[in-house]
Amino acid sequence: MSREEFEDETLTEAVETLKNRYFVFLVFITTLVIVTILLSNLAISSESAGATYCNALIINTGQSAFVTSLLAVAYFVFDVISPRRIEKASQSLQQQVDPSWTEQTKGSLEEFLANFNQIEALLTKYGLPYQRVLSPSFERSSGRRASNVRLAEMLLRDDRIDKLLYHRLRELITLRNSIIHGAEPVVSREAVRTSSEVLEHLRAALTGLEN
């Protein structure tokens, strides 16, 4: 997953979402397995007291925890190797960033992408000085540039854009990347309007400082 993220910056949001999900699942499985082992040891220790209600309860609980652990591990493995994991993560991100896309009145995807392409062009143009300073040797060897998110972050840290504009840029980048990687190719009118506003604000912020 990290290799996929490194090779394609548009996968960053989806991959990070999956990493967080898998981490939570691993913590849950680890806890469940530890509880199962403790219950097994407790059941073995209590055998010396003979057949009691408490011993039967511990054994039954331990068996239930063992079966649950096996099911959780199996679900986790199949979820990790699922060929549609990126697509599902992208759909989830789309739902978070643009929840109103399911409404009957949808916006123009063509207009949204046209606005985003202009935003990306501005980020590339005004982020060029930062890219040259960061890692010129890496860029020459790999042919890659800093991601749109990274460029927006550097513009924020240099006070060329404010926090509100930065967060709106992040949402647009996430929405566009999720559409590329399997989310429904539709956007709401609100998303189209936001992309137009962000484009104008970004152009005004960058060209105004330049002037």
N, C-alpha and C positions, 0 to 999 in steps of 0.2 A: 504494500500500500504506500509506503514511504517512497519507493522507487517510482510508482505511478505518479505520485504527487510531484516529485522532482522533475519528471519528464514532461508533465503537462500542468501548468500553473492553474488552469481552469478547473482542475480536480481538487484544489486545495480545500474548499469548503466542504465538499462531499466527503473527502477522505478524513478530514478532522472530525466531522460528525460521526463517521463510522468508528474512528479510533476511540472517541469518548464513549460511544455505546458499548463497544467491545470491552473497554476497561471496566465499566460498571458491571457488565455481565461476568467478567473474570473475577471481580471482587465477590459477587454473589455466589459464583460456583465455588470459589476457594473457601468462603465462609461455610457453605453448605457441606462441603467435603470434610472440613475440620470438625463440624458438629457431628457428622456421621461417624467419624473415627472415635471421637470422644464418647459417643453413645455406645459404640461397639465395645470399647474398653470397659466402660461402666457396666455393660451387660455381662461381660466375662467376669468382672470382679464380683458382681452380685450373685453369680451362680453358686458361690459357696454358701450362701444363706438359704439355698433351696428355692423351690418354686413359690414365689410370692406374687401378689398383685403388682407391687412396685417393679419387680423384675420383668414381669410380662409386659408392663407398660413401657419400660425402657427398650425391650427387644422390639416391640411393635413400632415404637417411634423411630428406632434406629433403622429398621427395615424400610419404613416409609421414606426416611431421609436418604437412604441408599438408592432407592428407586428414583426418587426425585433428582438426585445428583446425576444419575445416568441419563435421564431425560434431558436435564439442563445441558449437560456436556454434548449430547447428540444434537440438540437444537442449536447450540453455539457453533459446532463444527459445520453443520449444514448452512447456517447463516453466513459464516465466514467464506465458504467456498461457493456461495450462490453467485451465478453469473450476472444476476440483476441487482447486486447489492448497491452499485453506484447509482443505478437508475432509481431505485427506491429511496436512497438517501437524497437524490436530487429532487424527487417529488416532495419529500418531506420539507426540504429547504424552501421550495417554491410555495408550499402551503404556509410556511412561517412568514416569508417576506412579502408575499402577495396573496393573502387569504381570500381576497374578493375576486380572484380570477375565475371562480366557478359561477359567477353571476351571469345572467343572460346577456347583459350589455358588456361585451368584451371590447377591449381596445385594439388598436392596430399594431400587430406584431412588427410589421415592416417599419412603422414610424418609431417604435421603441428601439429596434435594432439600429436604425439610422442614427438616432440620437446617441445611442451607446457608442457607436463607432466614432462619432465626433468627440465624445468624452474621452474615449481611449486614445484618440489622436492627440488631444490636448495633454493628457497625462504623459504620453510618450515624448511629446515635444518639450514640455517644461520639466520633465523628469530626467531628461538626457544628461544634464550636468551631474546629477546624483549618481547615475549609472556609471559614468566615467570615473568618478572618484571611488565608488564602492569596490568594484572588483574588475578592472579592465582586463586582466589576464584571463580570468574565468570566462568573461564574455567572448573574448577572441577564440578561446579553445572550444567552447560549447555552442556558440552562436545564440545563446539565450540572453534575454534581458530581464530586468527586474519585473515582477508581477505588477498588475494594476493596483492591487491592494497595497503592495510595498511602496509603490510610487506615491499613492495617496497618503500613506503614513508619513513619508518623508516630506511631502508638501505641508502636511499638518504640523510636523515638528519644526519646520522652517517658518511657520506662521504665514504661509501663503494662502492657506484655507483655514476656516474655522472648524470646530468640532462637529457642529450640526451638518455642515456640508460634507465632512469626512464620513460621518455615519450614513448619510443618504447615499454617498458614493458606494460604500461597502454593501448596502442593501441592493443597489442596482447591479453591482458586479456579481453578487451572489445569485440574484435572479437570472441574469443572463447566462451565467455558468451552469445553473441548474437546468435551464432550457436546453443548452447544448448537450448535456449528458443524460437526457432521458425524461426530464419533466415534460408536462404537457406544453406544446408550442403555442401557448396562448398567454395573454397578459390582460390585466384589467385596465379600464380607462384611467384609473388612479395611477397605475404604474407608468402609463404613457405620459400622463401629465407631469408626474414626478421627474421622469427622465428629461422632459423639456425644460423644467425649472432648474434641475441640477446642471444641465448643459449651459444654460444662460448664466447661472451664478458662478459656475466654474470658469467660464470664459471671461466674465467680468472681473473675477478675483485675480486671475492670472495675467490677463492683458492689462488690467488696471495697475497692478504692481509693476509690470514691465514698463508701462508708460511713465 
